[in-house]
Amino acid sequence: MTVVITLLKITNVQSINSMKINIKKQCCSISLLLFSMFAINAQILTPAKWSTSVSKEKIKKGDIIELIFKIKLDDTWHLYSNVQNYEVGPKKTEFEFEPNDTYKLVGNIKAIGTKTEYDDIFEVNVNYFEKTAEFRQKVKILKSKAIIEGTYNYQVCTTVDGKCILGDDDFEFKIN
């Protein structure tokens, strides 16, 4: 009788352990499924892809160079320029440079190739880019191994449904 009860206990423990393992597998599967569904629905729109470069390859102390910001825009999206003539309207693109003693800004940042259009919603003329955008900032290099850092922030809108997205990021140029 004792042997039968012991065998029943061992069998029950094995069954319980097997059930625990199955429950854990099912929970993991459900969690993975839910996470996948959330990840698919939570995709971040990035209709503006930014890249940076400099106008010269061999740069030395005393040179004046241009920092180049290029933006590739998805179809139907546009980016607002840094130069606007309104008080109230879409957010214009802004650049902020962290000052240091390795460089000096020369003039203001320039928008290359903007278009101008009347905006019915804000009732103002806006300067904007389609497909591609480019900004250039002249700097004088004051020391070898200059580091130029800062941030930019901007607004992009689609012409399809009027959806707008604010964006920002950091930039860094290491000049050797």
C-alpha positions in Angstrom: 0.0 0.0 0.0 2.8 2.4 0.9 4.5 1.7 -2.5 1.2 2.5 -4.4 0.8 5.8 -2.5 4.4 6.7 -3.1 4.0 5.9 -6.9 0.8 8.0 -7.0 2.6 10.9 -5.3 5.6 10.7 -7.7 3.1 10.5 -10.7 1.2 13.5 -9.3 4.4 15.5 -8.8 5.5 14.7 -12.4 2.1 15.7 -13.7 2.1 19.0 -11.8 5.7 19.8 -13.0 4.6 19.0 -16.6 1.6 21.2 -16.2 3.8 24.0 -14.8 6.2 23.8 -17.8 3.2 23.8 -20.3 1.7 26.9 -18.6 5.1 28.6 -18.7 5.4 27.8 -22.4 1.9 29.1 -23.1 2.5 32.3 -21.1 5.8 32.9 -23.0 4.0 32.3 -26.4 1.1 34.7 -25.5 3.6 37.4 -24.2 5.6 37.1 -27.4 2.5 37.4 -29.5 1.2 40.4 -27.6 4.7 42.1 -27.8 4.8 41.5 -31.6 1.4 43.0 -32.1 2.3 46.0 -30.0 5.6 46.5 -31.9 3.8 46.4 -35.3 1.2 49.0 -34.2 3.8 51.2 -32.5 6.1 51.8 -35.5 7.6 55.2 -35.4 7.1 57.4 -38.5 10.4 58.9 -39.7 9.6 60.6 -43.0 12.8 62.8 -42.7 16.2 61.0 -42.9 19.1 63.4 -42.0 22.8 63.1 -42.9 25.7 65.4 -42.4 29.0 66.1 -44.2 31.6 68.9 -44.7 32.5 70.8 -47.8 36.2 70.0 -47.8 38.2 66.9 -47.1 41.6 68.3 -46.0 40.8 70.9 -43.4 43.4 72.9 -41.4 43.3 75.7 -38.8 42.1 78.9 -40.3 40.0 77.3 -43.0 36.4 78.4 -43.6 34.3 75.4 -44.4 30.6 74.6 -44.8 28.7 72.1 -42.6 26.1 70.4 -44.7 22.9 69.0 -43.5 21.0 66.9 -46.1 17.5 65.5 -45.6 15.7 62.9 -47.6 11.9 63.3 -47.3 9.4 60.5 -47.9 7.0 61.0 -50.8 4.1 63.4 -49.9 6.0 64.9 -46.9 7.5 68.3 -46.6 9.9 70.0 -44.2 9.6 73.7 -43.1 12.6 75.9 -43.7 14.5 77.8 -41.1 13.6 81.1 -42.8 10.0 82.2 -42.3 8.2 85.5 -42.3 5.4 84.9 -39.8 4.7 85.0 -36.1 2.2 82.2 -36.0 2.5 79.2 -38.4 4.2 75.8 -38.8 7.3 75.2 -36.7 10.4 76.3 -38.6 13.6 74.2 -38.6 16.0 75.4 -36.0 19.7 74.7 -35.3 21.6 75.2 -32.1 25.4 75.0 -32.1 27.2 74.4 -28.8 29.9 77.1 -28.5 33.5 76.1 -27.9 36.9 77.5 -28.8 37.7 75.2 -31.7 35.4 77.0 -34.3 33.5 80.1 -35.0 30.2 80.4 -36.9 30.4 82.6 -40.0 27.0 84.1 -40.8 23.7 82.3 -40.5 22.6 78.9 -41.6 21.3 78.9 -45.2 18.4 76.9 -46.6 19.2 75.7 -50.2 16.3 75.2 -52.7 13.2 76.1 -50.7 9.8 76.5 -52.2 7.2 79.1 -51.1 3.4 78.4 -50.9 0.4 80.0 -49.2 -0.8 77.9 -46.3 -4.6 78.1 -46.0 -4.7 76.9 -42.4 -2.3 79.5 -41.0 -3.1 82.1 -43.7 0.6 82.8 -44.3 3.2 82.1 -46.9 5.6 79.3 -45.8 9.0 78.3 -47.1 9.4 74.5 -47.3 11.1 71.6 -49.0 9.8 68.6 -50.9 11.7 65.3 -51.5 15.1 66.7 -50.4 16.3 69.5 -48.2 19.7 71.0 -47.6 21.0 73.5 -45.0 24.6 74.9 -44.9 26.4 76.7 -42.2 29.8 78.3 -42.7 32.4 77.9 -39.9 35.9 79.0 -39.4 38.2 76.4 -37.9 40.2 77.9 -35.0 42.1 74.8 -33.7 43.1 71.5 -35.2 40.8 68.7 -34.1 37.8 70.9 -33.9 34.6 69.4 -32.6 31.3 71.0 -33.6 28.2 69.8 -31.8 24.6 70.9 -31.5 21.0 70.0 -32.1 18.3 70.6 -34.7 14.5 70.4 -34.4 11.9 70.6 -37.1 8.4 69.8 -38.3 7.4 67.7 -41.2 3.8 67.4 -42.6 2.2 65.2 -45.2 0.1 66.6 -48.0 -2.2 63.5 -47.9 -4.0 64.0 -44.6 -2.3 67.0 -43.0 -0.6 64.9 -40.3 2.5 66.6 -38.8 5.4 65.3 -36.8 7.9 67.2 -34.7 11.5 65.9 -34.8 14.8 66.6 -33.2 18.3 65.1 -33.0 21.9 65.9 -32.1 24.7 66.3 -34.5 28.5 66.2 -34.3 31.3 67.1 -36.7 34.8 65.9 -35.8 37.3 67.9 -37.9 40.9 66.5 -37.9 
